[in-house]
Amino acid sequence: MKAAEVREKSTDELRSLEKDLAVQLWQARFDNHTNRLDDTAKIDHLRRDIARVKTTLTQRERGEVVKEKAEAKPAKAKAPKAPKAEAATAETAEGADKPAKTTKKSAKSASKAK
């Protein structure tokens, strides 16, 4: 069951649906313990459906307005990135005043060369 389907139902229908889903969940758990449930994913689906119904009921009680995903998040325009060449030249210009760091390998090879 999708959230949009849940939102279309009335509050009374949602309350009765919640009770029906709770009974189905209990029955599925019972069947699972007695090894009669073939699809164990049914338990997870029922739990999520119950959560969707409860969430919608709570939102209605609080008076919250729920927008669809397409309306809630408009597409963001990406800003163009700066070219890499400019960033590299800026780094080398800043580092020109500093002496180059030597690593252990370069120090060892320099001492061997002497």
C-alpha positions as CSV (number, residue, x, y, z in Angstrom):
1,M,0.0,0.0,0.0
2,K,1.4,3.4,-1.0
3,A,1.2,6.5,1.1
4,A,-0.8,8.3,-1.6
5,E,-3.5,5.5,-1.3
6,V,-3.6,6.0,2.4
7,R,-4.0,9.8,2.2
8,E,-7.0,9.4,-0.1
9,K,-9.0,7.5,2.5
10,S,-11.2,9.1,5.1
11,T,-10.3,9.1,8.8
12,D,-12.9,6.5,9.7
13,E,-11.6,4.2,6.9
14,L,-8.1,4.6,8.2
15,R,-9.0,3.7,11.8
16,S,-10.8,0.6,10.6
17,L,-7.9,-0.2,8.2
18,E,-5.5,0.1,11.2
19,K,-7.5,-2.4,13.2
20,D,-7.7,-4.8,10.2
21,L,-4.0,-4.6,9.6
22,A,-3.2,-5.2,13.3
23,V,-5.3,-8.4,13.1
24,Q,-3.6,-9.5,9.9
25,L,-0.2,-8.8,11.6
26,W,-1.1,-10.9,14.6
27,Q,-2.3,-13.7,12.4
28,A,0.9,-13.6,10.3
29,R,3.1,-13.7,13.4
30,F,1.1,-16.7,14.7
31,D,1.4,-18.5,11.3
32,N,5.1,-17.8,11.3
33,H,5.6,-19.3,14.7
34,T,3.7,-22.4,13.7
35,N,5.6,-22.7,10.4
36,R,2.5,-22.0,8.2
37,L,3.6,-18.7,6.8
38,D,5.2,-19.0,3.4
39,D,6.2,-15.4,2.9
40,T,7.8,-14.0,6.0
41,A,8.2,-10.6,4.3
42,K,4.5,-10.2,4.8
43,I,5.2,-9.3,8.5
44,D,7.4,-6.4,7.5
45,H,5.0,-5.2,4.9
46,L,2.1,-5.2,7.4
47,R,4.2,-3.4,10.0
48,R,5.1,-0.7,7.4
49,D,1.4,-0.3,6.3
50,I,0.3,0.1,9.9
51,A,3.0,2.8,10.3
52,R,1.8,4.6,7.2
53,V,-1.8,4.6,8.5
54,K,-0.7,5.8,12.0
55,T,1.4,8.5,10.5
56,T,-1.4,9.8,8.3
57,L,-3.8,9.8,11.2
58,T,-1.4,11.7,13.4
59,Q,-0.7,14.3,10.7
60,R,-4.5,14.8,10.3
61,E,-4.9,15.3,14.1
62,R,-2.2,17.9,14.1
63,G,-3.6,19.6,11.0
64,E,-0.3,19.2,9.0
65,V,-0.5,19.5,5.3
66,V,1.3,16.8,3.4
67,K,2.6,17.6,0.0
68,E,3.5,15.0,-2.6
69,K,7.2,14.4,-3.2
70,A,7.2,16.1,-6.6
71,E,5.8,19.3,-5.1
72,A,7.9,19.2,-1.9
73,K,11.3,19.2,-3.5
74,P,11.8,21.2,-6.6
75,A,14.8,20.4,-8.8
76,K,17.8,22.4,-7.8
77,A,19.9,24.1,-10.4
78,K,23.6,23.2,-10.1
79,A,26.1,26.0,-10.1
80,P,28.9,25.6,-12.6
81,K,32.2,24.5,-11.1
82,A,35.4,26.5,-11.4
83,P,37.9,25.1,-13.9
84,K,40.6,22.9,-12.3
85,A,43.4,24.8,-14.1
86,E,42.6,28.0,-12.3
87,A,42.5,26.3,-8.9
88,A,45.9,24.6,-9.5
89,T,47.6,27.9,-10.5
90,A,46.2,29.6,-7.4
91,E,47.7,26.9,-5.2
92,T,51.1,27.1,-6.8
93,A,51.2,30.9,-6.5
94,E,50.4,30.7,-2.8
95,G,53.0,28.0,-2.2
96,A,55.8,29.7,-4.1
97,D,57.0,31.6,-1.0
98,K,57.3,28.4,1.0
99,P,60.3,26.0,0.7
100,A,59.5,22.5,-0.6
101,K,58.9,19.8,2.0
102,T,61.3,16.9,1.9
103,T,60.1,13.4,2.6
104,K,62.1,10.6,4.3
105,K,62.7,9.0,0.9
106,S,63.9,12.1,-0.7
107,A,66.1,12.9,2.3
108,K,67.7,9.4,2.2
109,S,68.4,9.6,-1.5
110,A,69.9,13.1,-1.0
111,S,72.2,11.8,1.7
112,K,73.3,8.8,-0.4
113,A,74.1,11.1,-3.3
114,K,76.6,13.1,-1.2
